[in-house]
Amino acid sequence: MQSSTLGVSDRAGRRRASWQGLLPGLFLTFTIAAAAFELRNLSGITVLSPLIIAIVLGMALHNTVGTPGTFKPGVAFSMRRILRFAIVLLGLQLSLAQLVTVGIAGLAIIAVTLGSTFVFTVWLGRRLGIDRKLAELIGAGTSICGASAVVATNTVTRASDEDVAYAVACITVFGSVSVLLYPTLAGLLQLTPHAFGLWTGSSIHEIAQVVAAAFQNGADSGNFGTIAKLSRVMLLAPMILALSYYSAKRHQTIDGDEVKRPTRQAVPLPWFVLGFVAMMLVNSLDLIPDVEKICLVQATTFLLTVALAAMGLETDFRKLRAKGWKPLLAGAASWLFISAFSLALIELTYV
């Protein structure tokens, strides 16, 4: 009886010590996230994503001062556990009613554009000799929802932190160019407010970037662009499930001189994807009051910012430079593809 009591006490002590070991790293990542929000507010540039600021701050700190070993457990916890929880909460920003608003034609354009862009980016990455994991991250960030899609996809792709940072950098650069370029093209292309909103929502990377570009063409474009973008974010869950399936097939393959035979193993199902879908259904049923929902949406953005801060703290510039210019070229080509391809589909459908 006494030995059993001691065993329980020992386990409790180990758990307490484990949680205490996380505190320094958690304090650091949460502090960086808070600083990112404060810097965004001080700058007055509301379209500047705190996620991007956080990863930049993390990288700057890691590559100047360094990340001491004491902080490593909490940083790793932020990159994995906190990130996945934030992805689950991301589902509360979406609802099935939004699908109805976009319509069948709009959803078809979004889905075809997303799939084609991802496949094109991975194909181009292979032609350029870019690591498959990095190409998948660039493709996911461009085709779905920017930095959030990059970090969510990496839970399946499992690329290096430098790959994540490179992909996020591509999303930031080319998404920002879209914010400046798209509104100037609205008049030249003679797009209706509805068509322009759909174009921004189906092709620009980050939600904040979509809002910034779409509302420059008026409230109608802005509102529809935001809804179209959120509808596109819904495809994050099936994309991750598909990547998980194909990743499992790659790892289940036995290499031979002439033939490859798949072994019988279960396809991993990321639990957070199911949580994402469940939260979307909860939001669709309007089970959470508006005030609480607003708080949860803000908490989601903050937790994603914490995860990006952690990734910055694990990113080594020397490894980033070693990747060269080819991934940047792939990011540029992917951006041009999604912009032109979605516009072509909209012109064919709505004109």
HELIX and SHEET records of a PDB file:
HELIX    1   1 GLN A    2  SER A   43  1                                  42    
HELIX    2   2 PRO A   50  THR A   64  1                                  15    
HELIX    3   3 GLY A   69  PHE A   71  5                                   3    
HELIX    4   4 LYS A   72  PHE A   77  1                                   6    
HELIX    5   5 SER A   78  ILE A   82  3                                   5    
HELIX    6   6 LEU A   83  LEU A   90  1                                   8    
HELIX    7   7 GLY A   91  GLN A   93  5                                   3    
HELIX    8   8 LEU A   96  LEU A  128  1                                  33    
HELIX    9   9 ARG A  132  ALA A  140  1                                   9    
HELIX   10  10 GLY A  141  CYS A  145  3                                   5    
HELIX   11  11 ALA A  147  THR A  157  1                                  11    
HELIX   12  12 ASP A  161  LEU A  189  1                                  29    
HELIX   13  13 PRO A  193  SER A  203  1                                  11    
HELIX   14  14 ILE A  207  ALA A  214  1                                   8    
HELIX   15  15 PHE A  215  ASN A  217  5                                   3    
HELIX   16  16 ALA A  219  VAL A  233  1                                  15    
HELIX   17  17 LEU A  236  HIS A  251  1                                  16    
HELIX   18  18 TRP A  271  SER A  284  1                                  14    
HELIX   19  19 ASP A  290  LEU A  313  1                                  24    
HELIX   20  20 PHE A  317  ARG A  321  1                                   5    
HELIX   21  21 LYS A  326  TYR A  350  1                                  25    
SHEET    1   A 2 THR A 253  ILE A 254  0                                        
SHEET    2   A 2 ARG A 261  PRO A 262 -1                                        
END                                                                             
